[in-house]
Amino acid sequence: MGSLFAHDVDGATGRIGNQSSARNSGTDTALTYIFERSSAQGGAASGAVLGAATGGAATTAAAPPDAQNDAVGTLLAAARLPPMPPLLAKPNSPFQPQPAQFYLGPAGAGAPMHYHGDAFNVLAHGRKRWWLFPPDAANFSTVPASQWVREAVPDLCGRCERRELELRHCPLTLTQEAGDLLFVPRDWGHAVLNLQPAVGYAVEFDSPWSRSST
């Protein structure tokens, strides 16, 4: 994490997570997103829009509290996030990246089950648990990730172990460690839960194979 000590990350993500969840009606801890501005938004990539998500889609905050701005700025300046994969960084690449989505949140924050286009997910600090489903078993959920893990995962895993479900309905699970890059293919469903305070970013992108399938 460069010049940023782990306890600084833990403290900042805790403060931001608590303030974000206060702006939401859900009871589960919020995950905070910083969306890179695209040229269509009329700002440079260094400009950030702060957002929060609990059980559903992220919502942006037009005027976040100064404390959040300071914490976010400190994290992004010091975290030294791993670089974007070379294929996405090359000019005129057939892989066309969308604006990056930076995120940070305390342990217990996460994203509910959802799916989207091809994406790279880079974790700079912390640990995250992933549950992935193939496209024909993917879905969108408004149930917060922590609630889904508490209430649904034990029964789901038990039924999978007893072979009561088709294999496609049984999730692939993994733990992402700091420094890991995870590729999630287009339309694969996934839910994510922070096991520790986490900082990282995700980049969705258009690829030759995804364009040929639309």
C-alpha positions in Angstrom: 0.0 0.0 0.0 3.0 2.3 -0.4 3.0 5.1 2.2 -0.5 4.2 3.5 -0.5 2.0 6.5 -3.1 -0.7 6.9 -4.7 0.9 9.9 -5.2 4.1 7.9 -7.1 2.1 5.2 -9.1 0.3 7.9 -10.0 3.5 9.6 -10.9 5.4 6.4 -13.0 2.5 5.1 -14.7 2.2 8.4 -15.6 5.9 8.5 -16.7 6.0 4.9 -18.7 2.8 5.2 -20.5 4.1 8.3 -21.4 7.4 6.6 -22.5 5.8 3.4 -24.8 3.3 5.2 -26.4 6.2 7.0 -27.5 7.6 3.7 -29.2 4.4 2.7 -32.3 2.7 4.1 -30.7 -0.7 4.2 -29.3 -2.2 7.4 -26.2 -3.8 5.8 -22.9 -1.9 5.5 -22.5 0.1 2.4 -19.7 -0.2 -0.2 -18.4 3.1 -1.5 -17.6 3.6 -5.1 -15.6 6.3 -6.9 -16.4 6.5 -10.5 -13.8 7.7 -12.9 -15.2 10.5 -15.0 -15.4 9.8 -18.8 -15.0 12.5 -21.4 -18.7 12.4 -21.9 -19.1 13.7 -18.4 -17.0 16.7 -19.2 -14.3 16.0 -16.6 -10.8 14.6 -16.5 -10.2 11.0 -15.3 -8.8 12.4 -12.0 -12.2 13.9 -11.2 -14.3 11.5 -9.1 -17.9 11.0 -8.2 -18.6 9.3 -4.9 -21.3 6.7 -4.7 -22.6 4.1 -2.3 -24.3 0.8 -2.7 -26.0 -1.6 -0.3 -28.5 -4.0 -1.7 -28.9 -2.6 -5.2 -27.3 -0.4 -7.8 -24.8 2.3 -6.7 -26.1 5.8 -6.2 -23.8 8.8 -6.7 -23.6 11.6 -4.1 -23.3 15.0 -5.7 -21.8 16.7 -2.6 -20.2 14.1 -0.3 -19.0 15.3 3.2 -15.5 16.8 3.3 -14.4 13.9 5.6 -15.2 11.4 2.8 -13.5 13.5 0.2 -10.4 13.7 2.3 -10.4 10.0 3.0 -11.0 9.0 -0.6 -8.3 11.4 -1.8 -5.8 10.0 0.7 -6.6 6.4 -0.3 -6.3 7.0 -4.0 -3.1 9.0 -3.7 -1.3 6.5 -1.5 -2.7 3.1 -2.4 -0.6 2.7 -5.6 -3.2 0.5 -7.2 -1.9 -2.1 -9.7 -2.0 -0.9 -13.3 -4.7 -1.7 -15.8 -4.0 -4.9 -17.9 -1.9 -4.0 -21.0 -4.6 -5.0 -23.5 -6.9 -2.4 -22.0 -4.2 0.3 -21.8 -3.0 0.2 -25.4 -4.3 2.9 -27.8 -6.6 1.5 -30.5 -6.8 -1.8 -28.7 -9.8 -4.0 -29.8 -10.6 -4.1 -26.0 -12.4 -0.9 -25.2 -12.4 -0.1 -21.5 -15.2 1.8 -19.8 -14.4 4.4 -17.0 -12.8 2.6 -14.0 -14.8 2.1 -10.8 -12.7 2.5 -7.7 -14.2 1.1 -4.5 -13.4 0.9 -0.8 -15.4 -0.5 2.1 -15.1 -2.1 5.5 -15.3 -5.8 6.3 -18.9 -7.0 5.7 -19.5 -4.6 2.8 -20.2 -6.1 -0.6 -22.2 -6.3 -3.8 -25.3 -8.3 -4.2 -25.7 -10.9 -7.0 -25.5 -9.2 -10.4 -23.9 -9.5 -13.9 -22.6 -7.3 -16.6 -20.0 -7.3 -19.4 -16.4 -8.6 -19.3 -14.5 -7.1 -16.4 -11.2 -7.1 -14.6 -11.3 -6.7 -10.8 -8.1 -5.6 -9.1 -7.7 -5.8 -5.3 -5.0 -3.5 -3.8 -5.7 -4.1 -0.1 -7.7 -6.5 2.0 -9.5 -9.8 1.2 -12.7 -10.5 -0.7 -14.9 -13.6 -1.1 -16.6 -14.2 -4.5 -19.5 -16.4 -5.5 -19.8 -16.9 -9.3 -22.5 -18.5 -11.4 -22.6 -19.2 -15.2 -24.8 -17.0 -17.4 -27.8 -19.4 -17.5 -27.9 -19.3 -13.7 -27.1 -15.6 -13.2 -29.6 -13.1 -11.8 -29.9 -9.6 -10.3 -30.7 -9.4 -6.6 -31.6 -6.6 -4.2 -30.7 -8.7 -1.2 -27.5 -7.3 0.4 -24.5 -9.6 0.0 -24.0 -10.1 3.7 -27.6 -11.1 4.2 -27.4 -13.5 1.2 -24.3 -15.1 2.7 -25.9 -15.5 6.1 -29.3 -16.8 4.9 -28.9 -18.5 1.6 -25.3 -19.7 1.1 -25.3 -22.4 3.9 -28.4 -24.0 2.4 -27.2 -23.6 -1.1 -23.8 -25.2 -0.4 -25.5 -28.0 1.5 -27.8 -28.8 -1.4 -24.9 -28.7 -3.8 -22.8 -31.1 -1.6 -25.8 -33.5 -1.5 -26.1 -33.1 -5.3 -29.7 -32.0 -5.0 -29.0 -29.1 -7.5 -27.7 -29.1 -11.1 -24.0 -28.2 -11.2 -24.8 -24.9 -13.0 -26.8 -23.7 -9.9 -23.8 -24.3 -7.6 -21.5 -21.3 -7.3 -17.8 -21.3 -8.0 -16.2 -19.7 -4.9 -12.8 -18.1 -4.4 -11.0 -15.7 -2.0 -9.3 -12.7 -3.7 -6.1 -11.6 -1.9 -4.4 -8.2 -2.1 -2.6 -7.9 -5.5 -4.9 -10.4 -7.2 -6.5 -9.6 -10.5 -9.8 -11.5 -11.3 -11.4 -11.7 -14.7 -15.2 -12.1 -14.7 -16.6 -13.1 -18.1 -19.6 -11.4 -19.7 -22.9 -12.3 -18.1 -21.4 -14.4 -15.3 -23.4 -13.7 -12.1 -21.4 -12.8 -9.0 -21.8 -11.7 -5.5 -18.9 -10.3 -3.4 -18.3 -9.8 0.3 -15.3 -8.0 1.9 -13.6 -10.3 4.5 -11.4 -7.4 5.5 -11.5 -3.7 4.7 -10.8 -3.5 1.0 -9.6 -1.1 -1.6 -9.4 -1.7 -5.4 -10.9 -1.0 -8.7 -12.9 -2.7 -11.5 -12.9 -2.0 -15.3 -15.6 -3.3 -17.5 -14.7 -3.5 -21.2 -16.0 -4.3 -24.6 -14.2 -7.1 -26.3 -14.2 -8.6 -29.9 -16.1 -11.7 -28.7 -18.7 -9.7 -26.7 -19.4 -7.4 -29.7 -19.8 -10.4 -32.0 -22.4 -11.9 -29.6 -24.7 -8.8 -29.6 
